[in-house]
Amino acid sequence: MISLPDNAESIEHYLNSSNTIETKKMRKTSLNYFFGKSYFNYQKSVFDVKTSDLIDYFNYLKKQDLTLTTKENKWHIITSFLNFLMEYYNQFNFVIGIPSKTIKWGENHKKSESNKNITATKEEIKQILECFKGYNYKYYLMFRILAESGMRKGELIYIKYTDIDTKKRIIETFGKTGLKAYYISKNLAIHLEMYIEQLKKLDAKISNLFVVKYKGKYKQYSSRALDIIIKNCKEQVNINKQITCHTFRRTINTLRKNMGCSNEDRKILLNHKTTSDVNLNSYVVLEYDNYIKMYDQWNPYQDLKL
């Protein structure tokens, strides 16, 4: 007779069914809320889970000082895990009724912190970049590009190293409203030139500027991965602000405004939808010099040794 797998083996099979490292980490963290000794602390075999156990866990989540979104995600992961087991181990005839009628979240939840108007200071930007530079050079380059150019994280993910002109200090990438052109400092261009030479030696089979190895293959980073990276760094340098990837974009725009940069020039440098075509097309028809001069004039970080 085939014995039932233990909880660790069952969890590992579920985690390995995820498509990305970030999803795997998120699932593992959420499942720890159900099995972890410091949390709900379910200690029996997962194949002994009863509907009443799930209702108890749901009521436990409702009482936690978490946002509603976080609670819903943790509930979704445990039910997803059990549904996976019912299919993966169908030879054991494992069936569990997932409660639905009793699942009502109510209104007593931690309020989500909004970062809509949050900007970082120049010193905080420097702290974050120095933190990355100390332990992960690739992360340092990722977030220095975000800081210096103001590009969106989705645009960062899609950068191809073949679309970077380190001599002209321009990065072309694809955003949600089309092709974009961003500018960078001379020093960052030097860093990227050296990095690209090393990147080519990886033979990653894809031309993304930033890649991560997963299950023996190189892939582009996910949006969630960047969120986790900045969150961990922020905690390391003890910055309590709700700084996200988008904060870098908002920060450089605010710093330029404080320097006296006009609204029109700020829009051009940030590739806002109404001016991004002008920005890129002007570069193509040899008006590049005007824009790189504009970038250098309104670079708020030029006095920082990044």
Buried (B, 14 or more C-beta within 10 A) or exposed (E): EEEBBEBEEBBEBBBEBBEBBBBBBBBBEBBBBBBEEEBBEBEEEBBEBEEEBBEEBBEBBBEBEBBBEBBBBBBEBBBBBBEBBBEBBEEBEBEBEBBEEEBEEEEEBEEEEEBEEBBBEBEBBBBBBBBBBEEBBBBBBBBBBBBBBBBBBBBBBBBBBEBBEBEBBBBBBBBEEEBBBBBBBEBBBEBBEEBBEEBEEEEBEEBBBBBBEEEEEBBBBBEBBBBBBBBEBBEBEEBEBBBBBBBBBBBBBBBBBEEEBEEEBBBBBBBBEEBBBBBBEBBEEEEBEEBBEBBEEBBBBEEBEB
